Amino acid sequence: MRAALEEARRGLAAGEVPVGAALVQDGAIVGRAHNAPIALNDPTAHGEVLALREAGRKLGNYRLTGATLYVTVEPCPMCCGAALHARVARVVYGATDPKAGAVESLHRLLDDARFNHRVETLGGVLAHECGALLREFFETKRT
C-alpha cells in the first residue's frame, strides 16, 4: 500500500485526483501508476487500469492470476471490471468511495457470483492516510 500511496502523491503533484495503485505478483511490484486522465486525455486512465496495463506488458500476459492490486481508494465499476477480466486474486484498498466505489459502497462487483471470477478484497488499509490525500486535493480545488 505504501507504493500505491507514493503513486497517489505523484498524481496529486501532477494535478490529478490522487489515486495510486500497485500490482504485486510473487512478492514483486510488476505495475504501478496513478490517475492520469487529464494528462493522457483518457477517461480510462485510472491508476488501477494503468498499473494492470504495465503489469500485463511486463509479464507478457493479460491474465494476472495470483496478483494483488493495492489501491488507495475503493475501485470504481470500470476498475473492478478490469480486475475481474485480469483475473487478479486480491484487491486491497484504503479509503472507501461512497460516490463511486464498486467493492462495497455502491456495488459488490468483485464477489458477485454471477461473474465467472471472484476477487478477494480487503478494505480500510491505511484508510486515514489515503483519505487525507483526497481531502487535500478537493479542499484545494474548492478554494
C-alpha positions as CSV (number, residue, x, y, z in Angstrom):
1,M,0.0,0.0,0.0
2,R,2.9,2.3,0.6
3,A,3.9,2.1,-3.1
4,A,0.3,2.9,-4.1
5,L,0.4,6.0,-1.7
6,E,3.6,7.1,-3.4
7,E,1.8,6.9,-6.7
8,A,-1.1,8.9,-5.3
9,R,1.2,11.6,-4.2
10,R,2.7,11.8,-7.7
11,G,-0.8,12.2,-9.0
12,L,-1.5,14.9,-6.6
13,A,1.6,16.8,-7.6
14,A,0.5,16.5,-11.3
15,G,-2.9,17.9,-10.5
16,E,-4.8,14.6,-10.9
17,V,-7.2,13.1,-8.4
18,P,-4.7,11.4,-6.1
19,V,-5.4,7.7,-6.6
20,G,-2.5,5.4,-6.7
21,A,-2.2,1.7,-7.5
22,A,0.5,-1.0,-7.3
23,L,0.2,-4.6,-8.6
24,V,2.2,-7.2,-6.8
25,Q,3.0,-10.7,-8.2
26,D,5.2,-13.2,-6.4
27,G,6.3,-10.5,-3.9
28,A,7.4,-8.0,-6.5
29,I,5.8,-4.9,-7.9
30,V,5.0,-5.5,-11.5
31,G,2.9,-2.5,-12.2
32,R,2.3,0.9,-10.6
33,A,0.6,4.1,-11.6
34,H,-1.6,7.0,-10.5
35,N,-4.7,8.5,-12.1
36,A,-3.8,10.3,-15.3
37,P,-7.0,11.0,-17.3
38,I,-6.2,14.7,-17.6
39,A,-2.6,14.2,-18.7
40,L,-3.4,11.5,-21.1
41,N,-6.8,12.8,-22.3
42,D,-8.1,9.4,-21.5
43,P,-11.2,8.7,-19.2
44,T,-9.9,5.2,-18.7
45,A,-6.5,6.3,-17.3
46,H,-7.3,5.4,-13.7
47,G,-4.3,4.3,-11.6
48,E,-5.7,0.7,-11.4
49,V,-6.1,0.3,-15.2
50,L,-2.6,1.8,-15.9
51,A,-1.0,-0.5,-13.3
52,L,-2.7,-3.5,-14.8
53,R,-1.6,-2.5,-18.3
54,E,2.0,-2.1,-17.2
55,A,2.0,-5.5,-15.4
56,G,0.5,-7.2,-18.5
57,R,3.2,-5.7,-20.7
58,K,6.0,-6.7,-18.2
59,L,4.7,-10.2,-17.7
60,G,3.6,-10.8,-21.3
61,N,0.1,-11.8,-20.3
62,Y,-3.2,-10.1,-19.8
63,R,-4.1,-12.7,-17.2
64,L,-2.6,-11.6,-13.8
65,T,-3.7,-14.6,-11.8
66,G,-2.3,-14.7,-8.3
67,A,-1.6,-11.0,-8.3
68,T,-2.7,-8.5,-5.6
69,L,-3.8,-5.0,-6.6
70,Y,-3.2,-2.3,-4.0
71,V,-5.2,0.9,-4.5
72,T,-5.5,3.9,-2.3
73,V,-9.3,4.3,-2.9
74,E,-12.0,1.8,-3.4
75,P,-12.1,1.0,-7.1
76,C,-14.9,2.2,-9.4
77,P,-17.0,-0.1,-11.6
78,M,-14.6,0.2,-14.5
79,C,-11.6,-0.6,-12.4
80,C,-13.4,-3.6,-10.8
81,G,-14.2,-4.8,-14.2
82,A,-10.6,-4.6,-15.3
83,A,-9.5,-6.5,-12.2
84,L,-12.1,-9.2,-12.9
85,H,-11.0,-9.5,-16.5
86,A,-7.3,-9.7,-15.5
87,R,-8.2,-12.4,-13.0
88,V,-6.4,-10.8,-10.1
89,A,-6.6,-12.8,-6.9
90,R,-7.0,-9.9,-4.5
91,V,-7.7,-6.2,-4.3
92,V,-6.6,-4.3,-1.2
93,Y,-7.7,-0.7,-0.8
94,G,-7.5,2.2,1.6
95,A,-10.4,4.7,1.7
96,T,-13.9,3.8,0.7
97,D,-15.6,5.8,-2.0
98,P,-19.3,6.4,-1.2
99,K,-19.9,8.0,-4.6
100,A,-18.2,5.6,-7.0
101,G,-17.0,2.6,-5.0
102,A,-17.9,-0.8,-6.6
103,V,-16.3,-3.1,-4.0
104,E,-18.6,-2.3,-1.1
105,S,-20.0,1.2,-1.2
106,L,-22.3,1.2,-4.2
107,H,-21.9,-2.2,-5.7
108,R,-20.2,-5.5,-4.8
109,L,-18.8,-6.4,-8.2
110,L,-15.7,-8.3,-7.1
111,D,-17.7,-11.0,-5.2
112,D,-20.7,-11.2,-7.4
113,A,-21.5,-14.8,-8.0
114,R,-22.9,-14.0,-11.5
115,F,-19.4,-13.5,-12.8
116,N,-17.1,-16.4,-13.6
117,H,-14.4,-15.0,-11.4
118,R,-14.4,-13.5,-7.9
119,V,-11.7,-11.4,-6.3
120,E,-10.8,-11.5,-2.6
121,T,-11.0,-8.0,-1.1
122,L,-9.7,-6.1,1.9
123,G,-10.6,-2.5,2.6
124,G,-9.5,0.1,5.1
125,V,-5.7,-0.4,4.8
126,L,-4.1,2.9,5.7
127,A,-7.5,4.4,5.1
128,H,-6.8,7.6,7.0
129,E,-3.7,8.4,5.1
130,C,-5.3,7.5,1.8
131,G,-8.4,9.6,2.5
132,A,-6.3,12.6,3.7
133,L,-4.7,12.9,0.2
134,L,-8.2,13.0,-1.4
135,R,-9.4,15.6,1.2
136,E,-6.3,17.7,0.5
137,F,-6.9,17.6,-3.3
138,F,-10.6,18.5,-3.1
139,E,-10.1,21.2,-0.5
140,T,-7.5,22.8,-2.8
141,K,-9.9,22.6,-5.7
142,R,-12.7,24.3,-3.8
143,T,-10.6,27.3,-2.7
